[in-house]
């Protein structure tokens, strides 16, 4: 691994953050600024804490801590996407929810890998 950009979880989180940003900017007011703003922040935090954790990978406990933060932010994004899919059923939030659920599983699995196999 040359860097965090080589991590599948980072690549997927980045793609989803971009997709969520673009989709949320199409929401009607006030959802664009309320729930839309929340899901933009949580999806960007998901990818950013992967990067921050990777930057601290030398310290296994820090790496794990930031992966936990990333997983938590991903779960928050899932909750917000489910809410938006419910109140705006004509939009594309349901597929985003499914993609976020897949990302959540991948982050969780990587977190478990780091906990059991990561060598400093």
N, CA, C and O atoms as a GROMACS GRO file, in nm:
protein
  480
    1UNK      N    1   0.084  -0.117   0.000
    1UNK     CA    2   0.000   0.000   0.000
    1UNK      C    3   0.089   0.124   0.000
    1UNK      O    4   0.172   0.142   0.090
    2UNK      N    5   0.072   0.208  -0.099
    2UNK     CA    6   0.152   0.329  -0.110
    2UNK      C    7   0.090   0.445  -0.032
    2UNK      O    8   0.162   0.535   0.013
    3UNK      N    9  -0.041   0.443  -0.016
    3UNK     CA   10  -0.108   0.552   0.053
    3UNK      C   11  -0.255   0.522   0.072
    3UNK      O   12  -0.305   0.418   0.030
    4UNK      N   13  -0.322   0.615   0.138
    4UNK     CA   14  -0.464   0.595   0.169
    4UNK      C   15  -0.550   0.582   0.044
    4UNK      O   16  -0.655   0.519   0.048
    5UNK      N   17  -0.506   0.642  -0.067
    5UNK     CA   18  -0.585   0.634  -0.190
    5UNK      C   19  -0.590   0.492  -0.246
    5UNK      O   20  -0.673   0.461  -0.331
    6UNK      N   21  -0.501   0.406  -0.198
    6UNK     CA   22  -0.501   0.266  -0.240
    6UNK      C   23  -0.605   0.183  -0.165
    6UNK      O   24  -0.635   0.070  -0.205
    7UNK      N   25  -0.659   0.237  -0.058
    7UNK     CA   26  -0.759   0.164   0.021
    7UNK      C   27  -0.894   0.165  -0.052
    7UNK      O   28  -0.944   0.271  -0.091
    8UNK      N   29  -0.951   0.047  -0.070
    8UNK     CA   30  -1.083   0.037  -0.134
    8UNK      C   31  -1.188   0.117  -0.057
    8UNK      O   32  -1.274   0.181  -0.117
    9UNK      N   33  -1.180   0.113   0.076
    9UNK     CA   34  -1.280   0.185   0.156
    9UNK      C   35  -1.269   0.336   0.133
    9UNK      O   36  -1.370   0.406   0.134
   10UNK      N   37  -1.149   0.386   0.113
   10UNK     CA   38  -1.134   0.529   0.086
   10UNK      C   39  -1.192   0.562  -0.052
   10UNK      O   40  -1.266   0.659  -0.066
   11UNK      N   41  -1.158   0.483  -0.152
   11UNK     CA   42  -1.207   0.510  -0.287
   11UNK      C   43  -1.360   0.510  -0.292
   11UNK      O   44  -1.420   0.598  -0.354
   12UNK      N   45  -1.421   0.412  -0.228
   12UNK     CA   46  -1.567   0.403  -0.225
   12UNK      C   47  -1.627   0.519  -0.145
   12UNK      O   48  -1.726   0.578  -0.186
   13UNK      N   49  -1.567   0.550  -0.032
   13UNK     CA   50  -1.616   0.662   0.050
   13UNK      C   51  -1.607   0.794  -0.026
   13UNK      O   52  -1.697   0.877  -0.017
   14UNK      N   53  -1.499   0.813  -0.100
   14UNK     CA   54  -1.482   0.935  -0.178
   14UNK      C   55  -1.590   0.945  -0.285
   14UNK      O   56  -1.654   1.049  -0.300
   15UNK      N   57  -1.610   0.835  -0.360
   15UNK     CA   58  -1.711   0.834  -0.467
   15UNK      C   59  -1.850   0.862  -0.410
   15UNK      O   60  -1.928   0.936  -0.469
   16UNK      N   61  -1.880   0.802  -0.296
   16UNK     CA   62  -2.011   0.823  -0.234
   16UNK      C   63  -2.026   0.966  -0.183
   16UNK      O   64  -2.134   1.024  -0.195
   17UNK      N   65  -1.921   1.024  -0.128
   17UNK     CA   66  -1.928   1.162  -0.081
   17UNK      C   67  -1.960   1.257  -0.197
   17UNK      O   68  -2.038   1.350  -0.182
   18UNK      N   69  -1.899   1.233  -0.312
   18UNK     CA   70  -1.926   1.315  -0.431
   18UNK      C   71  -2.071   1.295  -0.477
   18UNK      O   72  -2.142   1.391  -0.506
   19UNK      N   73  -2.114   1.169  -0.484
   19UNK     CA   74  -2.251   1.139  -0.526
   19UNK      C   75  -2.352   1.203  -0.430
   19UNK      O   76  -2.451   1.262  -0.474
   20UNK      N   77  -2.327   1.191  -0.302
   20UNK     CA   78  -2.417   1.248  -0.201
   20UNK      C   79  -2.419   1.400  -0.210
   20UNK      O   80  -2.525   1.462  -0.200
   21UNK      N   81  -2.303   1.460  -0.230
   21UNK     CA   82  -2.298   1.606  -0.245
   21UNK      C   83  -2.387   1.650  -0.362
   21UNK      O   84  -2.472   1.738  -0.346
   22UNK      N   85  -2.366   1.589  -0.477
   22UNK     CA   86  -2.443   1.628  -0.596
   22UNK      C   87  -2.592   1.604  -0.579
   22UNK      O   88  -2.674   1.688  -0.617
   23UNK      N   89  -2.628   1.491  -0.522
   23UNK     CA   90  -2.769   1.459  -0.502
   23UNK      C   91  -2.833   1.551  -0.398
   23UNK      O   92  -2.946   1.595  -0.416
   24UNK      N   93  -2.762   1.579  -0.292
   24UNK     CA   94  -2.818   1.663  -0.185
   24UNK      C   95  -2.839   1.807  -0.229
   24UNK      O   96  -2.927   1.876  -0.177
   25UNK      N   97  -2.758   1.853  -0.323
   25UNK     CA   98  -2.774   1.991  -0.371
   25UNK      C   99  -2.898   2.008  -0.457
   25UNK      O  100  -2.938   2.120  -0.488
   26UNK      N  101  -2.961   1.897  -0.496
   26UNK     CA  102  -3.084   1.900  -0.575
   26UNK      C  103  -3.209   1.895  -0.487
   26UNK      O  104  -3.321   1.905  -0.536
   27UNK      N  105  -3.189   1.878  -0.356
   27UNK     CA  106  -3.303   1.872  -0.264
   27UNK      C  107  -3.373   2.007  -0.258
   27UNK      O  108  -3.310   2.111  -0.275
   28UNK      N  109  -3.504   2.005  -0.234
   28UNK     CA  110  -3.575   2.132  -0.217
   28UNK      C  111  -3.538   2.196  -0.083
   28UNK      O  112  -3.496   2.128   0.011
   29UNK      N  113  -3.556   2.327  -0.076
   29UNK     CA  114  -3.538   2.395   0.053
   29UNK      C  115  -3.652   2.352   0.144
   29UNK      O  116  -3.761   2.327   0.092
   30UNK      N  117  -3.636   2.340   0.271
   30UNK     CA  118  -3.516   2.358   0.352
   30UNK      C  119  -3.432   2.231   0.364
   30UNK      O  120  -3.327   2.232   0.429
   31UNK      N  121  -3.476   2.121   0.301
   31UNK     CA  122  -3.402   1.995   0.314
   31UNK      C  123  -3.259   2.005   0.261
   31UNK      O  124  -3.169   1.938   0.312
   32UNK      N  125  -3.238   2.088   0.158
   32UNK     CA  126  -3.104   2.104   0.102
   32UNK      C  127  -3.005   2.150   0.209
   32UNK      O  128  -2.889   2.109   0.210
   33UNK      N  129  -3.053   2.236   0.298
   33UNK     CA  130  -2.963   2.294   0.397
   33UNK      C  131  -2.969   2.223   0.532
   33UNK      O  132  -2.872   2.228   0.608
   34UNK      N  133  -3.078   2.157   0.562
   34UNK     CA  134  -3.090   2.088   0.691
   34UNK      C  135  -3.035   1.945   0.678
   34UNK      O  136  -2.917   1.922   0.704
   35UNK      N  137  -3.117   1.851   0.639
   35UNK     CA  138  -3.071   1.712   0.628
   35UNK      C  139  -2.965   1.698   0.519
   35UNK      O  140  -2.872   1.619   0.533
   36UNK      N  141  -2.980   1.775   0.412
   36UNK     CA  142  -2.879   1.771   0.305
   36UNK      C  143  -2.741   1.811   0.356
   36UNK      O  144  -2.641   1.748   0.322
   37UNK      N  145  -2.737   1.916   0.438
   37UNK     CA  146  -2.609   1.959   0.495
   37UNK      C  147  -2.552   1.854   0.590
   37UNK      O  148  -2.432   1.831   0.593
   38UNK      N  149  -2.640   1.791   0.667
   38UNK     CA  150  -2.594   1.687   0.760
   38UNK      C  151  -2.534   1.568   0.687
   38UNK      O  152  -2.429   1.517   0.725
   39UNK      N  153  -2.601   1.523   0.581
   39UNK     CA  154  -2.550   1.405   0.510
   39UNK      C  155  -2.423   1.440   0.432
   39UNK      O  156  -2.335   1.355   0.415
   40UNK      N  157  -2.412   1.564   0.385
   40UNK     CA  158  -2.287   1.604   0.320
   40UNK      C  159  -2.171   1.598   0.419
   40UNK      O  160  -2.064   1.546   0.388
   41UNK      N  161  -2.194   1.651   0.539
   41UNK     CA  162  -2.088   1.651   0.641
   41UNK      C  163  -2.052   1.509   0.685
   41UNK      O  164  -1.934   1.475   0.694
   42UNK      N  165  -2.152   1.426   0.712
   42UNK     CA  166  -2.122   1.291   0.762
   42UNK      C  167  -2.055   1.205   0.654
   42UNK      O  168  -1.968   1.124   0.685
   43UNK      N  169  -2.095   1.222   0.529
   43UNK     CA  170  -2.031   1.142   0.423
   43UNK      C  171  -1.888   1.188   0.398
   43UNK      O  172  -1.800   1.106   0.369
   44UNK      N  173  -1.863   1.317   0.410
   44UNK     CA  174  -1.727   1.366   0.394
   44UNK      C  175  -1.641   1.328   0.514
   44UNK      O  176  -1.522   1.300   0.499
   45UNK      N  177  -1.700   1.326   0.633
   45UNK     CA  178  -1.628   1.282   0.752
   45UNK      C  179  -1.591   1.135   0.742
   45UNK      O  180  -1.486   1.093   0.790
   46UNK      N  181  -1.677   1.056   0.680
   46UNK     CA  182  -1.648   0.914   0.662
   46UNK      C  183  -1.516   0.896   0.587
   46UNK      O  184  -1.429   0.820   0.630
   47UNK      N  185  -1.500   0.967   0.478
   47UNK     CA  186  -1.376   0.954   0.399
   47UNK      C  187  -1.259   1.022   0.468
   47UNK      O  188  -1.147   0.971   0.464
   48UNK      N  189  -1.283   1.136   0.530
   48UNK     CA  190  -1.173   1.212   0.590
   48UNK      C  191  -1.112   1.142   0.712
   48UNK      O  192  -0.992   1.152   0.735
   49UNK      N  193  -1.193   1.072   0.789
   49UNK     CA  194  -1.137   1.003   0.905
   49UNK      C  195  -1.062   0.876   0.864
   49UNK      O  196  -0.974   0.830   0.938
   50UNK      N  197  -1.095   0.820   0.749
   50UNK     CA  198  -1.013   0.712   0.695
   50UNK      C  199  -0.873   0.766   0.667
   50UNK      O  200  -0.772   0.703   0.700
   51UNK      N  201  -0.867   0.884   0.605
   51UNK     CA  202  -0.739   0.946   0.573
   51UNK      C  203  -0.662   0.980   0.700
   51UNK      O  204  -0.542   0.953   0.709
   52UNK      N  205  -0.730   1.039   0.796
   52UNK     CA  206  -0.662   1.076   0.920
   52UNK      C  207  -0.610   0.953   0.994
   52UNK      O  208  -0.499   0.954   1.047
   53UNK      N  209  -0.691   0.849   0.998
   53UNK     CA  210  -0.646   0.725   1.062
   53UNK      C  211  -0.527   0.665   0.989
   53UNK      O  212  -0.433   0.618   1.053
   54UNK      N  213  -0.532   0.668   0.857
   54UNK     CA  214  -0.420   0.614   0.780
   54UNK      C  215  -0.293   0.694   0.810
   54UNK      O  216  -0.184   0.638   0.817
   55UNK      N  217  -0.307   0.822   0.826
   55UNK     CA  218  -0.192   0.906   0.860
   55UNK      C  219  -0.132   0.871   0.995
   55UNK      O  220  -0.015   0.901   1.021
   56UNK      N  221  -0.211   0.809   1.081
   56UNK     CA  222  -0.165   0.768   1.214
   56UNK      C  223  -0.144   0.616   1.221
   56UNK      O  224  -0.137   0.560   1.331
   57UNK      N  225  -0.135   0.550   1.107
   57UNK     CA  226  -0.128   0.403   1.104
   57UNK      C  227  -0.010   0.347   1.181
   57UNK      O  228  -0.010   0.230   1.219
   58UNK      N  229   0.089   0.429   1.203
   58UNK     CA  230   0.205   0.385   1.281
   58UNK      C  231   0.163   0.350   1.425
   58UNK      O  232   0.227   0.269   1.492
   59UNK      N  233   0.056   0.413   1.469
   59UNK     CA  234   0.003   0.390   1.603
   59UNK      C  235  -0.129   0.314   1.588
   59UNK      O  236  -0.233   0.373   1.561
   60UNK      N  237  -0.123   0.185   1.604
   60UNK     CA  238  -0.237   0.096   1.579
   60UNK      C  239  -0.364   0.144   1.649
   60UNK      O  240  -0.471   0.145   1.588
   61UNK      N  241  -0.353   0.184   1.776
   61UNK     CA  242  -0.472   0.226   1.850
   61UNK      C  243  -0.536   0.350   1.788
   61UNK      O  244  -0.658   0.361   1.783
   62UNK      N  245  -0.453   0.443   1.739
   62UNK     CA  246  -0.508   0.561   1.671
   62UNK      C  247  -0.575   0.523   1.540
   62UNK      O  248  -0.683   0.574   1.508
   63UNK      N  249  -0.511   0.435   1.464
   63UNK     CA  250  -0.569   0.390   1.338
   63UNK      C  251  -0.706   0.329   1.363
   63UNK      O  252  -0.802   0.360   1.292
   64UNK      N  253  -0.716   0.244   1.463
   64UNK     CA  254  -0.843   0.181   1.498
   64UNK      C  255  -0.945   0.285   1.539
   64UNK      O  256  -1.061   0.280   1.496
   65UNK      N  257  -0.904   0.378   1.622
   65UNK     CA  258  -0.996   0.483   1.670
   65UNK      C  259  -1.057   0.560   1.552
   65UNK      O  260  -1.178   0.584   1.550
   66UNK      N  261  -0.975   0.598   1.456
   66UNK     CA  262  -1.027   0.675   1.343
   66UNK      C  263  -1.111   0.591   1.249
   66UNK      O  264  -1.203   0.643   1.185
   67UNK      N  265  -1.082   0.463   1.239
   67UNK     CA  266  -1.170   0.375   1.161
   67UNK      C  267  -1.305   0.360   1.228
   67UNK      O  268  -1.408   0.350   1.161
   68UNK      N  269  -1.307   0.357   1.362
   68UNK     CA  270  -1.434   0.355   1.435
   68UNK      C  271  -1.512   0.484   1.408
   68UNK      O  272  -1.633   0.480   1.386
   69UNK      N  273  -1.443   0.597   1.408
   69UNK     CA  274  -1.509   0.725   1.376
   69UNK      C  275  -1.566   0.722   1.235
   69UNK      O  276  -1.678   0.767   1.212
   70UNK      N  277  -1.489   0.668   1.141
   70UNK     CA  278  -1.535   0.661   1.003
   70UNK      C  279  -1.659   0.573   0.992
   70UNK      O  280  -1.756   0.608   0.925
   71UNK      N  281  -1.656   0.459   1.059
   71UNK     CA  282  -1.771   0.368   1.057
   71UNK      C  283  -1.894   0.436   1.117
   71UNK      O  284  -2.005   0.422   1.065
   72UNK      N  285  -1.874   0.507   1.226
   72UNK     CA  286  -1.986   0.577   1.291
   72UNK      C  287  -2.045   0.684   1.200
   72UNK      O  288  -2.167   0.699   1.192
   73UNK      N  289  -1.960   0.758   1.130
   73UNK     CA  290  -2.009   0.860   1.038
   73UNK      C  291  -2.083   0.797   0.920
   73UNK      O  292  -2.180   0.853   0.870
   74UNK      N  293  -2.036   0.681   0.877
   74UNK     CA  294  -2.105   0.610   0.770
   74UNK      C  295  -2.245   0.567   0.815
   74UNK      O  296  -2.341   0.579   0.740
   75UNK      N  297  -2.254   0.516   0.938
   75UNK     CA  298  -2.386   0.478   0.991
   75UNK      C  299  -2.478   0.599   1.001
   75UNK      O  300  -2.598   0.588   0.973
   76UNK      N  301  -2.423   0.713   1.039
   76UNK     CA  302  -2.502   0.837   1.043
   76UNK      C  303  -2.553   0.871   0.903
   76UNK      O  304  -2.668   0.910   0.885
   77UNK      N  305  -2.466   0.858   0.804
   77UNK     CA  306  -2.506   0.886   0.665
   77UNK      C  307  -2.618   0.792   0.620
   77UNK      O  308  -2.710   0.833   0.549
   78UNK      N  309  -2.609   0.666   0.660
   78UNK     CA  310  -2.714   0.569   0.625
   78UNK      C  311  -2.848   0.615   0.682
   78UNK      O  312  -2.950   0.614   0.612
   79UNK      N  313  -2.848   0.656   0.807
   79UNK     CA  314  -2.971   0.701   0.872
   79UNK      C  315  -3.030   0.822   0.798
   79UNK      O  316  -3.151   0.830   0.777
   80UNK      N  317  -2.945   0.914   0.760
   80UNK     CA  318  -2.992   1.034   0.690
   80UNK      C  319  -3.042   0.999   0.549
   80UNK      O  320  -3.143   1.054   0.505
   81UNK      N  321  -2.973   0.909   0.480
   81UNK     CA  322  -3.016   0.868   0.346
   81UNK      C  323  -3.150   0.794   0.353
   81UNK      O  324  -3.235   0.814   0.266
   82UNK      N  325  -3.169   0.711   0.455
   82UNK     CA  326  -3.298   0.641   0.473
   82UNK      C  327  -3.409   0.743   0.496
   82UNK      O  328  -3.519   0.729   0.442
   83UNK      N  329  -3.380   0.844   0.576
   83UNK     CA  330  -3.479   0.949   0.603
   83UNK      C  331  -3.515   1.022   0.474
   83UNK      O  332  -3.633   1.042   0.444
   84UNK      N  333  -3.412   1.061   0.397
   84UNK     CA  334  -3.438   1.132   0.271
   84UNK      C  335  -3.511   1.044   0.170
   84UNK      O  336  -3.596   1.094   0.096
   85UNK      N  337  -3.480   0.915   0.167
   85UNK     CA  338  -3.550   0.823   0.077
   85UNK      C  339  -3.698   0.811   0.114
   85UNK      O  340  -3.783   0.791   0.028
   86UNK      N  341  -3.726   0.824   0.243
   86UNK     CA  342  -3.865   0.814   0.290
   86UNK      C  343  -3.944   0.941   0.260
   86UNK      O  344  -4.059   0.934   0.216
   87UNK      N  345  -3.883   1.056   0.283
   87UNK     CA  346  -3.959   1.181   0.263
   87UNK      C  347  -3.956   1.230   0.118
   87UNK      O  348  -4.037   1.313   0.078
   88UNK      N  349  -3.862   1.178   0.039
   88UNK     CA  350  -3.853   1.211  -0.104
   88UNK      C  351  -3.841   1.082  -0.184
   88UNK      O  352  -3.736   1.055  -0.242
   89UNK      N  353  -3.949   1.001  -0.188
   89UNK     CA  354  -3.940   0.869  -0.252
   89UNK      C  355  -3.911   0.875  -0.402
   89UNK      O  356  -3.867   0.775  -0.460
   90UNK      N  357  -3.934   0.987  -0.465
   90UNK     CA  358  -3.911   1.000  -0.609
   90UNK      C  359  -3.764   1.026  -0.643
   90UNK      O  360  -3.728   1.036  -0.761
   91UNK      N  361  -3.680   1.038  -0.543
   91UNK     CA  362  -3.538   1.068  -0.566
   91UNK      C  363  -3.454   0.941  -0.565
   91UNK      O  364  -3.508   0.831  -0.554
   92UNK      N  365  -3.322   0.955  -0.575
   92UNK     CA  366  -3.228   0.843  -0.585
   92UNK      C  367  -3.161   0.810  -0.452
   92UNK      O  368  -3.048   0.760  -0.451
   93UNK      N  369  -3.228   0.836  -0.340
   93UNK     CA  370  -3.164   0.812  -0.211
   93UNK      C  371  -3.161   0.665  -0.172
   93UNK      O  372  -3.072   0.624  -0.096
   94UNK      N  373  -3.255   0.586  -0.220
   94UNK     CA  374  -3.255   0.443  -0.183
   94UNK      C  375  -3.129   0.370  -0.234
   94UNK      O  376  -3.068   0.295  -0.158
   95UNK      N  377  -3.088   0.391  -0.360
   95UNK     CA  378  -2.963   0.328  -0.403
   95UNK      C  379  -2.841   0.379  -0.325
   95UNK      O  380  -2.748   0.303  -0.300
   96UNK      N  381  -2.842   0.505  -0.288
   96UNK     CA  382  -2.733   0.561  -0.208
   96UNK      C  383  -2.729   0.490  -0.072
   96UNK      O  384  -2.621   0.458  -0.022
   97UNK      N  385  -2.845   0.467  -0.015
   97UNK     CA  386  -2.852   0.396   0.113
   97UNK      C  387  -2.786   0.258   0.102
   97UNK      O  388  -2.709   0.218   0.189
   98UNK      N  389  -2.818   0.187  -0.004
   98UNK     CA  390  -2.760   0.053  -0.025
   98UNK      C  391  -2.608   0.060  -0.041
   98UNK      O  392  -2.536  -0.024   0.012
   99UNK      N  393  -2.560   0.159  -0.114
   99UNK     CA  394  -2.415   0.175  -0.131
   99UNK      C  395  -2.348   0.208   0.002
   99UNK      O  396  -2.240   0.156   0.032
  100UNK      N  397  -2.412   0.293   0.082
  100UNK     CA  398  -2.358   0.326   0.214
  100UNK      C  399  -2.355   0.203   0.304
  100UNK      O  400  -2.260   0.184   0.381
  101UNK      N  401  -2.458   0.119   0.295
  101UNK     CA  402  -2.459  -0.004   0.375
  101UNK      C  403  -2.343  -0.094   0.336
  101UNK      O  404  -2.280  -0.156   0.422
  102UNK      N  405  -2.315  -0.103   0.206
  102UNK     CA  406  -2.201  -0.182   0.160
  102UNK      C  407  -2.069  -0.125   0.210
  102UNK      O  408  -1.980  -0.200   0.250
  103UNK      N  409  -2.057   0.008   0.207
  103UNK     CA  410  -1.937   0.073   0.258
  103UNK      C  411  -1.921   0.047   0.406
  103UNK      O  412  -1.810   0.021   0.454
  104UNK      N  413  -2.030   0.053   0.480
  104UNK     CA  414  -2.026   0.029   0.625
  104UNK      C  415  -1.969  -0.110   0.655
  104UNK      O  416  -1.887  -0.125   0.745
  105UNK      N  417  -2.012  -0.208   0.581
  105UNK     CA  418  -1.963  -0.345   0.600
  105UNK      C  419  -1.813  -0.352   0.570
  105UNK      O  420  -1.737  -0.416   0.642
  106UNK      N  421  -1.770  -0.285   0.463
  106UNK     CA  422  -1.628  -0.288   0.425
  106UNK      C  423  -1.542  -0.218   0.530
  106UNK      O  424  -1.434  -0.266   0.563
  107UNK      N  425  -1.589  -0.105   0.582
  107UNK     CA  426  -1.514  -0.036   0.687
  107UNK      C  427  -1.504  -0.124   0.810
  107UNK      O  428  -1.398  -0.136   0.871
  108UNK      N  429  -1.616  -0.186   0.848
  108UNK     CA  430  -1.618  -0.273   0.965
  108UNK      C  431  -1.521  -0.389   0.948
  108UNK      O  432  -1.447  -0.423   1.040
  109UNK      N  433  -1.522  -0.450   0.830
  109UNK     CA  434  -1.431  -0.563   0.803
  109UNK      C  435  -1.284  -0.518   0.806
  109UNK      O  436  -1.199  -0.589   0.858
  110UNK      N  437  -1.256  -0.401   0.750
  110UNK     CA  438  -1.119  -0.350   0.753
  110UNK      C  439  -1.077  -0.318   0.896
  110UNK      O  440  -0.964  -0.344   0.935
  111UNK      N  441  -1.168  -0.262   0.973
  111UNK     CA  442  -1.142  -0.234   1.114
  111UNK      C  443  -1.105  -0.363   1.188
  111UNK      O  444  -1.008  -0.365   1.264
  112UNK      N  445  -1.180  -0.468   1.165
  112UNK     CA  446  -1.148  -0.598   1.226
  112UNK      C  447  -1.013  -0.650   1.180
  112UNK      O  448  -0.937  -0.707   1.259
  113UNK      N  449  -0.982  -0.631   1.053
  113UNK     CA  450  -0.851  -0.673   1.001
  113UNK      C  451  -0.739  -0.598   1.073
  113UNK      O  452  -0.641  -0.659   1.116
  114UNK      N  453  -0.754  -0.467   1.086
  114UNK     CA  454  -0.650  -0.388   1.153
  114UNK      C  455  -0.635  -0.432   1.297
  114UNK      O  456  -0.523  -0.444   1.348
  115UNK      N  457  -0.747  -0.457   1.364
  115UNK     CA  458  -0.740  -0.499   1.506
  115UNK      C  459  -0.665  -0.630   1.523
  115UNK      O  460  -0.592  -0.646   1.620
  116UNK      N  461  -0.682  -0.723   1.430
  116UNK     CA  462  -0.624  -0.856   1.450
  116UNK      C  463  -0.492  -0.879   1.377
  116UNK      O  464  -0.411  -0.962   1.420
  117UNK      N  465  -0.468  -0.807   1.269
  117UNK     CA  466  -0.353  -0.839   1.184
  117UNK      C  467  -0.253  -0.725   1.162
  117UNK      O  468  -0.146  -0.748   1.107
  118UNK      N  469  -0.286  -0.605   1.204
  118UNK     CA  470  -0.199  -0.491   1.173
  118UNK      C  471  -0.070  -0.496   1.253
  118UNK      O  472  -0.071  -0.508   1.375
  119UNK      N  473   0.039  -0.488   1.181
  119UNK     CA  474   0.172  -0.485   1.243
  119UNK      C  475   0.227  -0.344   1.228
  119UNK      O  476   0.226  -0.288   1.118
  120UNK      N  477   0.274  -0.290   1.334
  120UNK     CA  478   0.330  -0.154   1.332
  120UNK      C  479   0.470  -0.157   1.277
  120UNK      O  480   0.534  -0.052   1.267
   0.00000   0.00000   0.00000
